[in-house]
Amino acid sequence: MRVLLAAGANPNIRDSKHDSDAIGWAAFFTRPEIVQILGDHATNAPDSSGY
């Protein structure tokens, strides 16, 4: 997960069948470590202004 995010993977993409993103699926399958990584990534990601 960390390697994919560092390489620029977009964790906000939603699947077409259930309309869920990566953090939604991690929560559904009770994977708190993945939820934490995704949450940390969202907190540390630059905003759309580039800052």
Secondary structure, DSSP 8 states (H G I E B T S, - for coil): -HHHHHTT--TT---TTT---HHHHHHHTT-HHHHHHHHHHHHHS--TT--
